Amino acid sequence: MHRERQVTLMALQTEVVTETVTVYIMGKRYEVPKGLTILKAMEYAGYRLVRGVGCRGGFCGACATVYRKAGDFRLRVGLACQTVVEDGMYLTQIPFYPATKAVYDIDALRPTAEAILRYYPEVTRCLQCGTCLKVCPQELDVMRYIAAAMRGDIAKAADLSFDCIQCGLCTSRCPAEISHYHVAMLARRLYARHIAPPAPHLTQRLEEIRAGKFEAELEALMKADKETLRKLYAERDIEPEELVPTKTDED
């Protein structure tokens, strides 16, 4: 009886481990274990990922993916490191989205609506449809930060877009063809260069680096093994978030 229970348990465990779903990667069919993310499913299928993987944790935006579910005509998008595969899913990777990216001298610009419109005039075509908001894997209020940038509220645009991971999925669905994430980057750069007050502790730290204060610590880290590095990372001190006042015209 005990032996029969053992055999039954092993069979159940094997069934759980070997339960698979069918996915199509670049048009080719694969059977992969149920419950994997798209990224892990691609590796299981034999793909060696050398680009478009980045952090693997939803922070870098490098693994943007277009997919369609079985029986559904709609195209969907998501991050391959977060989205779990489903049976009948068709997948296509877009590790780089070819959106318009302006080149500018941030020191020569002022934090105004004119700076935004000069390089990204398409923001005036925004329909306020909310498609960009719905598709954002970070659940950012993309529509609001575009509106803020359009009216010259650079501080608001920078704040609302702070957690943007530059995946480009907002642009992939925008009917007005706005490069939201590049607009957001310009807003944050304008804010950092022209609105946010200088950080005294940053100036001090740079002086310490130039003086070689951390050379011995860096040398020790370079020689440390993987386990030591993991332990140090897990035990690191994280600075508390603080509200930083912004400069005003009166300052």
Secondary structure, 3 states (H helix, E strand, C coil): CHHHHHHHHHHHHHHHHHCEEEEEECCEEEEEECCCEHHHHHHHCCCCCCCCCCCCCCCCCCCEEEEECCCCCCCEEEECCCCECCCCEEEEECCCCCCCCCCCCHHHCCCCHHHHHHHCHHHHHCCCCCHHHHHCCCCCCHHHHHHHHHCCCHHHHHHHCCCCCCCCHHHHHCCCCCCHHHHHHHHHHHHHHHHCCCCHHHHHHHHHHHCCCCHHHHHHHHHCCHHHHHHHHHCCCCCCCCCCCCCCCCC
